[in-house]
Amino acid sequence: GGGGGGGGGGGGGGGGGGGGGGGGGGGGGGGGGGGGGGGGGGGGGGGGGGGGGGGGGGGGGGGGGGGGGGGGGGGGGGGGGGGGGGGGGGGGGGGGGGGGGGGGGGRGPAGTRCVPPPRVSAGAGTPARPCRRLRVPARPPSGCGRLVWVGEPVVFGRADSIAGKYGVWMKDPEPVAPFTRDNTWRVDTVGTEVRQLFQYEEAEQLARGYPAKVHILPRPLESTGAVIYRGGLFFQPRHSRSVARYDLRGETITAEREIPGAGYHGQYPYSWGGYTDIDLAVDETGLWVIYSTEKARGAIVLSKLDPETLEIRRTWETNIRKRGVANSFLICGTLYTVSSYSAPNATINFAYDTATGSSRALSIPFENRFRYLSMLDYNPAERQLFAWDSFNMVTYPVRLSRP
C-alpha cells in the first residue's frame, strides 16, 4: 500500500511506500534506505532516514519513520511524527502517522490506534521511535442519553405460517453460559396454547427458519410481552396477572409473581389489542414490567423488577394512556411510546423519565413498513430495537443524544 504524499497524503495498507514530496524530486526509499532532499520517502520493510526540511511529506515505513515536512502515515508498522512543515499526512491502514507537527495519529485496524512518539530531531542514521498502540473500543462507549432518532427497519426473517402473524423475537443482552449474545430466540404467539420457544444459534439461522432447539414451556404464555434476560425467558403466563421466569438452561420455571392490580387478558392492552396488557422490557438499568391498573385508570404503570425473585423494587405511575399508544420500550430508564401500529409513518410520541418522574411529547419518525406492529423491545447490548411487524422480524437502529 502506498504511503503519505506531500501536500495531503493518504495512508497506506500493509507495507509502506513513500510518495513524492513538495519541492524537488520525490524520491522513493528502498528496503532500508533513507530519503533525502526535498521529499523524503519511507522504506518498505525497514525504516527510512529522516529527510531534510523541504516542503514534501516524509513517509513512514514498516518499522521506521522520519520525515521532514508534513508527517505521512506508513503501512504496517507506523511512521514517526513528522517535522513542522506544511502538508498534512494521512494515517495508514495498520499504522498511523504524525500530522503536521507530530499531532494525532490515524486510526488503525481492528480497534487499535497508533499514537505518534514525542517529536525528536531526526538526523541521518537516527532511528525513529515506534508508535505506541492504544486499545480503542470497537463501538462508542455505552453512555446513556435521550432517544433522538430511529432508523429504517432491517428485515432479519419472516414467519412462514399464520401462527407467526404476530410474535416476539429477541437476544439476551446479558447472556449466561452456555448461551451467548449470538443466540436468538423466537415465539410465534397466535393461538391459545402458545408454549414453543425456538432457539437459534444466531440470527442467520433464524432467517433460514431452522431452530437448533425447541423449548416447550411448562405454562402457555400470553401475547407478545416476553423478553430474554440473564439466561431466562420472562413472560406473562396465560390468563394471569403474573410474570414468570423460565430458566433456559434448567428448562424449568424458577420464579413467578403476581403484579398487584395489573389488568390482564384484554383489560388494558395497547391499541392493537392482542391481550398486550402486561409487557416486559429490558434496558441498561435492568428488568421492567409495563402495565396498567384500575387505580391508574388505564394510564401506563411502570415497575422495576428483581430479575431473580421478580419482586417489585419500585413503581411509577405515568400520565400516558395505555390504550392510546401502540407499543412501548425503555432506554436508559426512560419509557418511549409509539403512536400507531399500522400507520406507515408513525412517531415515537411520548417519553416518561423515571429519574425525574416527568413526561414530554415527542415526534420522532418511526416506520411501520408492514403495517402491523405487534412487538417492540430495546436491546441495550445491540443498541437496536427488535420488532415484529406482520410476520416480519425486524430491527431498527437508534441514536441517543450525548449524556
Residue pairs with C-beta under 8 A, 6 or more apart in sequence:
1 11
1 12
1 13
1 14
1 15
1 16
1 17
1 75
1 92
1 93
2 10
2 12
2 17
2 19
3 9
3 11
3 12
3 16
3 17
3 18
3 19
3 41
3 42
3 59
3 60
3 61
3 72
3 73
3 74
3 75
3 79
3 92
4 10
4 11
4 12
4 19
4 57
4 59
4 60
4 70
4 71
4 72
4 73
4 74
4 79
4 89
4 90
4 92
4 97
5 19
5 20
5 26
5 56
5 57
5 59
5 72
5 87
6 19
6 20
6 21
6 22
6 26
6 39
6 55
6 56
6 57
6 69
6 70
6 87
7 22
7 57
7 70
7 86
7 87
8 87
8 88
8 90
9 19
9 57
9 59
9 70
9 72
9 73
9 87
9 88
9 89
9 90
10 73
10 90
11 73
11 90
11 91
11 92
11 93
11 96
11 97
11 106
12 73
12 74
12 75
12 92
12 93
13 75
13 92
13 93
13 94
14 75
14 76
14 93
14 94
15 44
15 45
15 62
15 75
15 76
16 42
16 43
16 44
16 59
16 60
16 61
16 62
16 74
16 75
16 76
16 77
16 79
16 92
16 95
17 28
17 41
17 42
17 44
17 59
17 75
18 26
18 27
18 28
18 29
18 35
18 39
18 40
18 41
18 42
18 43
18 48
18 58
18 59
18 61
18 72
19 26
19 28
19 39
19 41
19 57
19 59
19 72
20 26
20 39
20 56
21 27
21 37
21 38
21 39
21 40
21 41
21 51
21 54
21 55
21 56
21 57
21 69
22 38
22 39
22 54
22 55
22 56
22 57
22 69
22 85
22 86
22 87
23 38
23 39
23 54
23 55
23 56
24 37
24 38
24 39
24 54
24 56
25 37
25 38
25 39
26 38
26 39
26 41
26 56
27 35
27 36
27 37
27 39
27 40
27 41
28 35
28 41
29 35
29 40
29 41
29 42
29 43
29 44
29 48
29 59
29 61
30 43
30 44
31 43
31 44
31 45
31 46
32 43
32 45
32 46
32 47
32 48
32 64
33 43
33 46
33 48
33 49
34 40
34 43
34 48
34 49
34 50
34 51
34 66
34 124
35 41
35 42
35 48
35 49
35 50
35 51
35 58
35 59
35 66
36 49
36 51
36 52
37 51
37 52
37 54
38 51
38 52
38 54
38 55
38 56
39 51
39 54
39 55
39 56
39 57
39 58
39 68
39 69
40 48
40 49
40 50
40 51
40 52
40 56
40 58
40 59
40 66
40 67
40 68
41 48
41 51
41 58
41 59
42 48
42 58
42 59
42 60
42 61
42 64
42 65
42 66
42 67
42 72
42 74
42 79
43 61
43 62
43 64
44 61
44 62
45 61
45 62
45 63
46 61
46 62
46 63
46 64
47 61
47 62
47 63
47 64
47 65
47 66
47 127
47 128
48 58
48 59
48 61
48 64
48 65
48 66
49 64
49 66
49 122
49 124
49 125
49 126
50 58
50 65
50 66
50 67
50 68
50 80
50 83
50 122
50 123
50 124
50 126
50 128
51 58
51 66
51 67
51 68
51 69
52 68
53 68
53 69
53 83
53 85
54 68
54 69
54 85
55 69
55 85
55 86
55 87
56 68
56 69
56 70
56 87
57 67
57 69
57 70
57 71
57 72
57 82
57 85
57 87
57 89
58 65
58 66
58 67
58 68
58 69
58 70
58 71
58 72
58 79
58 82
58 83
59 67
59 72
59 74
59 79
60 66
60 67
60 71
60 72
60 73
60 74
60 75
60 77
60 78
60 79
60 80
60 92
60 95
60 97
60 128
61 74
61 75
61 77
61 79
62 74
62 75
62 76
62 77
63 77
63 130
64 74
64 77
64 79
64 80
64 127
64 128
65 74
65 78
65 79
65 80
65 81
65 122
65 128
65 129
65 130
66 79
66 80
66 122
66 128
67 79
67 80
67 81
67 82
67 83
67 89
67 98
67 122
68 82
68 83
68 85
69 82
69 83
69 85
69 86
69 87
70 82
70 85
70 86
70 87
70 88
70 89
70 99
70 100
71 79
71 80
71 81
71 82
71 83
71 88
71 89
71 97
71 98
71 99
71 100
71 102
71 103
71 116
72 79
72 82
72 89
72 90
72 97
73 79
73 89
73 90
73 91
73 92
73 95
73 96
73 97
73 105
73 106
74 92
74 95
74 97
75 92
75 93
75 94
75 95
76 93
76 94
76 95
77 94
77 95
77 130
78 92
78 94
78 95
78 96
78 97
78 105
78 108
78 114
78 130
78 131
79 89
79 92
79 95
79 96
79 97
79 98
79 116
79 128
79 131
80 98
80 116
80 117
80 120
80 122
80 128
80 129
80 131
81 97
81 98
81 101
81 102
81 103
81 116
81 117
81 118
81 119
82 89
82 97
82 98
82 99
82 100
82 101
82 102
83 101
83 102
83 119
83 122
84 100
84 101
85 100
86 100
87 100
88 99
88 100
89 97
89 98
89 99
89 100
90 97
90 106
91 97
91 105
91 106
91 107
91 108
91 114
92 106
93 108
93 109
94 108
94 109
95 106
95 108
95 114
95 131
96 105
96 106
96 107
96 108
96 113
96 114
96 115
96 116
96 131
97 105
97 106
97 114
97 116
98 105
98 116
98 119
101 119
102 116
102 118
102 119
103 116
104 116
105 113
105 114
105 115
105 116
105 131
106 113
106 114
107 113
107 136
108 114
108 133
111 135
111 136
111 137
111 138
112 133
112 134
112 135
112 136
113 133
113 134
113 136
114 131
114 132
114 133
115 131
115 132
115 133
115 134
116 131
117 128
117 129
117 130
117 131
117 132
118 129
120 126
120 128
120 129
122 128
139 383
142 284
142 380
142 383
143 400
143 402
143 403
144 284
144 331
144 332
144 333
144 400
144 403
145 332
145 400
145 401
145 402
145 403
146 332
146 334
146 351
146 400
146 401
147 331
147 334
147 336
147 348
147 351
147 362
147 364
147 398
147 399
147 400
147 401
148 364
148 399
148 400
148 401
149 364
149 398
149 399
150 348
150 364
150 365
150 366
150 385
150 396
150 397
150 398
150 399
151 396
151 397
151 398
151 399
152 367
152 369
152 396
153 367
153 369
153 387
153 389
153 394
153 395
153 396
154 394
154 395
154 396
154 397
155 392
155 393
155 394
156 169
156 203
156 206
156 207
156 393
156 394
156 395
157 169
157 203
157 206
157 207
157 209
157 392
157 393
158 164
158 391
158 392
158 393
159 165
159 167
159 188
159 391
159 392
159 393
160 209
161 188
162 190
163 188
163 189
163 190
163 191
164 188
164 190
164 391
165 190
165 372
165 374
165 390
165 391
166 189
166 190
166 224
166 274
166 372
166 374
166 375
166 388
166 390
167 186
167 187
167 188
167 189
167 190
167 224
167 374
167 375
167 388
167 393
168 186
168 187
168 189
168 224
168 225
168 226
168 375
168 377
168 388
169 184
169 185
169 186
169 187
169 206
169 375
169 386
169 388
169 393
170 184
170 185
170 186
170 226
170 227
170 228
170 377
170 379
170 386
171 181
171 182
171 183
171 184
171 185
171 203
171 228
171 379
171 381
171 382
171 386
172 179
172 181
172 183
172 185
172 228
172 229
172 230
172 231
173 181
173 229
173 282
173 379
173 380
173 381
173 382
174 229
174 230
174 381
175 181
175 183
175 230
175 231
176 230
176 231
176 248
176 249
178 249
179 231
179 248
179 249
181 381
181 382
182 201
182 202
182 203
183 199
183 200
183 201
183 202
184 199
184 200
184 201
184 202
184 203
184 205
184 206
185 197
185 198
185 199
185 200
185 228
185 233
186 197
186 198
186 200
186 206
186 211
186 393
187 194
187 196
187 197
187 198
187 221
187 224
187 226
188 194
188 196
189 221
189 223
189 224
189 274
189 374
192 220
192 238
193 220
194 220
194 221
194 222
194 238
195 216
195 217
195 219
195 220
195 221
196 214
196 215
196 216
196 217
197 214
197 215
197 216
197 217
197 233
197 246
198 206
198 211
198 213
198 214
198 215
199 211
199 212
199 213
199 214
199 215
199 248
200 206
200 211
200 212
201 212
205 211
205 212
206 393
215 233
215 246
215 248
215 251
217 233
217 235
217 246
218 246
218 252
218 253
219 237
219 238
219 244
219 253
220 237
220 238
221 235
221 236
221 237
221 238
222 235
222 236
222 237
222 238
222 239
222 240
222 264
222 265
222 275
222 277
222 278
223 236
223 274
223 275
223 276
223 277
223 278
224 274
224 276
224 279
224 374
224 375
224 388
225 235
225 236
225 276
225 278
225 279
225 280
225 290
225 375
226 233
226 234
226 235
226 236
226 280
227 233
227 234
227 280
227 281
227 282
227 287
227 377
228 234
228 248
229 282
229 287
229 307
230 307
231 247
231 248
231 249
232 245
232 246
232 247
232 248
232 254
232 307
233 245
233 246
233 248
234 243
234 244
234 245
234 246
234 280
234 287
234 307
235 243
235 244
235 246
235 280
236 242
236 243
236 244
236 264
236 277
236 278
236 280
237 244
237 256
239 264
239 265
240 258
240 264
241 258
241 259
241 261
241 262
241 263
241 264
241 278
242 256
242 257
242 258
242 259
243 256
243 257
243 259
243 278
243 280
243 289
243 305
243 310
244 253
244 255
244 256
244 257
244 310
245 253
245 254
245 255
245 256
245 307
245 308
245 310
246 252
246 253
246 254
247 253
247 254
255 308
255 309
255 310
256 310
257 309
257 310
257 311
259 278
259 289
259 291
259 303
259 312
260 293
260 312
261 293
261 294
261 295
262 277
262 278
262 289
262 291
262 292
262 293
262 301
263 277
263 291
263 292
263 293
263 294
264 275
264 277
264 278
265 275
265 277
266 273
266 275
266 277
267 277
267 292
268 277
268 291
268 292
268 293
268 298
268 322
268 323
269 275
269 276
269 277
269 322
269 323
270 276
270 279
270 322
270 323
270 325
270 326
270 327
270 328
270 341
271 323
271 324
271 325
271 326
271 340
271 341
272 326
272 327
272 341
272 342
272 372
272 373
272 374
274 374
276 327
276 374
277 291
277 292
278 289
278 290
278 291
279 289
279 290
279 291
279 327
279 328
280 287
280 288
280 289
280 290
281 287
281 288
281 289
281 290
281 328
281 329
281 330
281 377
281 378
282 288
282 330
282 377
282 378
282 379
282 380
283 329
283 330
283 331
283 332
283 333
283 378
283 380
284 331
284 332
284 333
284 380
285 304
285 330
285 332
285 333
286 304
286 305
286 307
287 304
287 305
287 306
287 307
288 302
288 303
288 304
288 305
288 330
289 302
289 303
289 305
290 300
290 301
290 302
290 328
290 330
290 335
291 300
291 301
291 303
291 322
292 298
292 299
292 300
292 301
292 322
293 301
296 317
298 321
298 322
298 323
299 317
299 318
299 319
299 320
299 321
299 322
300 318
300 320
300 321
300 322
300 325
300 328
300 335
300 337
300 352
301 315
301 316
301 317
301 318
302 315
302 316
302 317
302 318
302 330
302 335
302 352
302 354
303 312
303 313
303 314
303 315
303 316
304 312
304 313
304 314
304 315
305 311
305 312
305 313
306 313
316 352
316 354
316 357
318 335
318 352
318 359
319 359
320 335
320 337
320 350
320 352
320 359
325 337
325 338
325 339
325 349
325 350
326 337
326 338
326 339
326 340
326 341
326 342
326 346
326 373
327 337
327 338
327 341
327 373
327 375
327 376
328 335
328 336
328 337
328 338
328 376
329 335
329 336
329 376
329 377
329 378
329 385
330 336
330 378
331 378
331 380
331 398
331 400
332 400
333 353
333 354
333 355
334 351
334 352
334 353
334 354
334 355
335 350
335 351
335 352
335 354
336 348
336 350
336 351
336 362
337 348
337 349
337 350
337 351
338 346
338 347
338 348
338 349
338 366
338 373
338 376
339 346
339 347
339 348
339 349
339 366
340 346
340 368
341 368
341 372
341 373
341 374
342 368
342 371
342 372
342 373
343 368
343 371
344 367
344 368
344 369
344 371
345 365
345 367
346 365
346 366
346 367
346 368
346 373
347 362
347 363
347 364
347 365
347 366
348 362
348 363
348 364
348 366
349 361
349 362
349 363
350 359
350 360
350 361
350 362
351 359
351 360
351 362
352 358
352 359
353 359
353 360
366 396
368 389
369 389
369 392
369 394
370 389
370 390
370 391
370 392
371 389
371 390
372 389
372 390
373 387
373 388
373 389
373 390
374 388
374 389
374 390
375 386
375 387
375 388
376 385
376 386
376 387
376 388
377 385
377 386
377 387
378 384
378 385
378 386
378 398
379 385
379 386
382 395
383 397
383 398
384 395
384 396
384 397
384 398
385 395
385 396
385 398
386 393
386 394
386 395
387 393
387 394
387 395
387 396
388 394
